[in-house]
Amino acid sequence: MTNTPVCVVGLGLIGGSLMRAAHAAGREVFGYNRSIEAVQAARADGFDATEHIDEALTRAADSEALIVLAVPVPALRPMLERIRKAAPDCPLTDVTSVKSCVADEVRAVGLLERFVGGHPMAGTAQSGWAAGDRRLFDGAPWVVSVDDHVDPHVWAMVMRLALDCGAVVVPARSDEHDAAAATISHLPHLLAEALAATAGEVPLAFALAAGSFRDGTRVAATAPDLVRAMCEANADQVLPVLDRTIDLLARARSALSAQKPLTDLVEAGHAARVRYERFGRPEIVTTAVGADNWRAELAAAGRAGGVIRSALPVLDSRE
């Protein structure tokens, strides 16, 4: 199957890394960024980029490219409205860390039929074109949504793009993704901010800080606007896990106050970490995209830890 051209809208860390990875895989890829400095830097590195959104979207429409939204959540609605006017028939995906709210925005502008949500679970605390790396996604889980509306052929396009970028594909429903992301991405950002802010109030702390502080606060170096955007967009899922964490810490505080051991929290946390280190990722190989019940089958496999390492077959069915 001929690879679909890719139009990347937003050339920051993730979008810029995606452009590099797709190009390295031999894909035709072009992109847009509102910052002329980023566009000039991309061009200087040999990539096809423009600061004119209408130019990029017209080209996408003419080539029937897969459009990848790599812009922050607050910028989604205006960008989707531009796509609806200039390239409404193009297949569409995104790389945003929250899936349900993106699907809601896409639905609101009437583009849901051609949309499949995506989220590569990779990143650094840096941002911008210069931070991009074509190897950023190597071996990383890349969620591709299997919601009820998704078209199998568009889903397959997104699957192939993720695989070409070096990732392994994790099929998941958007609501389940958001609940999981709240625990392993958004909550850690909040905890890192709280840890860094607390240490910043103790005069000697930074002088003594070493591995534990460095690792526990790494993501606090992320641009504040990006942290706010992801956590606020997923507030419904973040709140219950934040409440659970506060409850665990409150119990630990009560134990310390009463001079009792911290056994419950420390042993539960240690056990969970050991389970994570031993967590297997069996390969999904038997599902045909477009077959009866394929979405539910893939969602169940992803829920169990399964990943797609090579492209699944796609049936002609439009079920």
ZAMARGU-4260 file (C-alpha; in steps of 0.2 Angstrom, whole numbers, plus 5000, padded with zeros to 4 digits):
<rodrens>
0) 5000/5000/5000 | 5006/5017/4995 | 5010/5028/5011 | 4999/5043/5012 | 5007/5060/5013
5) 5008/5068/5030 | 5004/5086/5034 | 5010/5091/5052 | 5001/5106/5059 | 5013/5113/5073
10) 5032/5110/5073 | 5036/5109/5091 | 5044/5095/5101 | 5031/5082/5096 | 5026/5088/5079
15) 5044/5092/5074 | 5050/5075/5080 | 5036/5067/5070 | 5041/5076/5054 | 5059/5071/5056
20) 5054/5052/5060 | 5042/5052/5045 | 5054/5059/5033 | 5068/5047/5039 | 5055/5033/5036
25) 5054/5039/5018 | 5037/5047/5020 | 5032/5063/5010 | 5029/5075/5024 | 5027/5094/5025
30) 5021/5105/5039 | 5015/5122/5046 | 5020/5132/5061 | 5015/5150/5065 | 5032/5155/5071
35) 5043/5160/5056 | 5058/5157/5067 | 5053/5138/5068 | 5049/5137/5050 | 5066/5145/5045
40) 5075/5132/5057 | 5065/5118/5049 | 5069/5123/5032 | 5088/5126/5037 | 5087/5107/5042
45) 5081/5102/5025 | 5062/5100/5029 | 5047/5106/5020 | 5038/5119/5031 | 5028/5135/5029
50) 5021/5148/5040 | 5006/5150/5030 | 4992/5138/5036 | 4981/5140/5020 | 4996/5135/5009
55) 4999/5119/5020 | 4980/5114/5020 | 4977/5117/5002 | 4992/5106/4998 | 4985/5093/5010
60) 4968/5094/5002 | 4976/5092/4984 | 4987/5077/4990 | 4974/5069/5001 | 4986/5070/5015
65) 4984/5064/5033 | 4984/5079/5043 | 4992/5078/5060 | 4986/5091/5073 | 5001/5095/5084
70) 4995/5111/5093 | 4990/5114/5111 | 4973/5111/5116 | 4968/5129/5117 | 4972/5131/5098
75) 4962/5116/5092 | 4946/5124/5089 | 4952/5138/5077 | 4964/5126/5068 | 4950/5114/5066
80) 4939/5127/5058 | 4952/5131/5046 | 4954/5113/5041 | 4935/5112/5039 | 4935/5126/5026
85) 4951/5121/5017 | 4953/5102/5019 | 4937/5094/5026 | 4939/5077/5017 | 4957/5074/5023
90) 4960/5060/5036 | 4964/5068/5052 | 4973/5063/5068 | 4982/5072/5083 | 4996/5070/5095
95) 4987/5078/5110 | 4989/5071/5128 | 4970/5071/5131 | 4958/5062/5119 | 4940/5065/5124
100) 4941/5083/5123 | 4949/5083/5106 | 4936/5071/5100 | 4923/5083/5106 | 4931/5098/5097
105) 4932/5088/5081 | 4914/5083/5083 | 4908/5101/5086 | 4916/5106/5069 | 4909/5091/5059
110) 4925/5082/5056 | 4923/5067/5067 | 4920/5055/5052 | 4938/5057/5046 | 4946/5058/5063
115) 4956/5045/5073 | 4964/5051/5089 | 4982/5048/5093 | 4994/5051/5107 | 5013/5046/5107
120) 5018/5043/5125 | 5035/5051/5123 | 5043/5068/5126 | 5055/5078/5135 | 5055/5094/5146
125) 5061/5104/5131 | 5050/5112/5118 | 5051/5120/5100 | 5058/5114/5084 | 5076/5113/5090
130) 5071/5100/5104 | 5064/5088/5091 | 5072/5071/5088 | 5068/5058/5075 | 5072/5044/5087
135) 5060/5051/5100 | 5046/5038/5097 | 5058/5023/5095 | 5049/5009/5105 | 5037/5021/5113
140) 5018/5017/5115 | 5008/5027/5103 | 4989/5027/5107 | 4978/5026/5092 | 4959/5028/5097
145) 4947/5014/5093 | 4931/5024/5097 | 4915/5018/5090 | 4915/5031/5076 | 4933/5027/5069
150) 4934/5023/5050 | 4945/5007/5048 | 4955/5014/5033 | 4959/5031/5042 | 4963/5020/5058
155) 4975/5010/5047 | 4984/5026/5041 | 4987/5032/5058 | 4993/5015/5064 | 5006/5015/5049
160) 5012/5032/5053 | 5015/5028/5071 | 5024/5012/5066 | 5035/5021/5053 | 5040/5033/5067
165) 5047/5019/5077 | 5033/5017/5090 | 5022/5002/5095 | 5004/5005/5093 | 4992/5004/5109
170) 4974/5003/5104 | 4962/5011/5117 | 4946/5020/5119 | 4947/5039/5122 | 4939/5039/5139
175) 4950/5024/5145 | 4966/5033/5138 | 4961/5049/5148 | 4959/5039/5164 | 4976/5031/5162
180) 4985/5047/5157 | 4978/5055/5172 | 4988/5043/5183 | 5004/5041/5173 | 5006/5058/5165
185) 4995/5072/5172 | 4996/5068/5190 | 5015/5066/5189 | 5016/5083/5182 | 5007/5090/5197
190) 5017/5080/5209 | 5033/5086/5201 | 5027/5104/5202 | 5023/5102/5221 | 5039/5094/5225
195) 5049/5107/5216 | 5040/5121/5224 | 5041/5113/5241 | 5060/5111/5240 | 5062/5128/5233
200) 5056/5135/5250 | 5070/5126/5260 | 5087/5136/5259 | 5099/5121/5259 | 5088/5109/5248
205) 5095/5113/5231 | 5113/5112/5238 | 5109/5094/5243 | 5098/5089/5229 | 5103/5073/5219
210) 5095/5059/5210 | 5079/5058/5219 | 5075/5076/5217 | 5081/5076/5199 | 5070/5061/5194
215) 5055/5067/5204 | 5055/5084/5197 | 5061/5081/5179 | 5044/5086/5171 | 5043/5101/5181
220) 5054/5109/5168 | 5041/5108/5155 | 5033/5124/5149 | 5020/5129/5162 | 5007/5133/5148
225) 5008/5115/5142 | 5006/5108/5159 | 4991/5119/5163 | 4983/5114/5146 | 4985/5095/5148
230) 4979/5095/5166 | 4965/5107/5164 | 4958/5098/5148 | 4958/5082/5158 | 4951/5089/5174
235) 4937/5076/5176 | 4949/5062/5176 | 4963/5071/5186 | 4952/5075/5200 | 4949/5058/5207
240) 4967/5052/5205 | 4972/5068/5214 | 4960/5065/5228 | 4966/5047/5229 | 4984/5053/5230
245) 4980/5066/5243 | 4971/5053/5254 | 4987/5041/5253 | 4998/5056/5258 | 4986/5061/5272
250) 4987/5043/5279 | 5006/5044/5278 | 5005/5060/5288 | 4994/5053/5301 | 5005/5038/5303
255) 5021/5049/5305 | 5011/5060/5317 | 5007/5045/5328 | 5024/5038/5326 | 5018/5023/5317
260) 5026/5014/5302 | 5023/5019/5284 | 5021/5001/5279 | 5005/5003/5269 | 5010/5016/5257
265) 5028/5011/5255 | 5025/4993/5252 | 5010/4996/5241 | 5020/5009/5230 | 5035/4997/5230
270) 5024/4982/5224 | 5016/4993/5210 | 5033/4998/5204 | 5039/4980/5203 | 5023/4976/5193
275) 5027/4990/5181 | 5044/4984/5178 | 5038/4966/5175 | 5023/4972/5164 | 5023/4962/5148
280) 5018/4969/5131 | 5011/4954/5120 | 5010/4958/5102 | 4993/4960/5094 | 4993/4950/5078
285) 4976/4941/5075 | 4964/4956/5073 | 4960/4962/5055 | 4955/4980/5055 | 4938/4982/5048
290) 4932/4965/5053 | 4917/4962/5064 | 4919/4969/5082 | 4937/4974/5077 | 4936/4990/5088
295) 4931/4981/5104 | 4943/4967/5101 | 4958/4979/5099 | 4952/4989/5114 | 4952/4974/5125
300) 4969/4969/5118 | 4976/4986/5122 | 4969/4986/5140 | 4978/4969/5143 | 4995/4977/5138
305) 4995/4972/5120 | 5004/4982/5107 | 5005/4982/5088 | 5023/4980/5081 | 5019/4978/5063
310) 5004/4983/5052 | 4988/4973/5054 | 4979/4968/5039 | 4964/4979/5034 | 4948/4973/5026
315) 4938/4982/5013 | 4923/4983/5025 | 4917/5000/5030 | 4908/4993/5045
</rodrens>
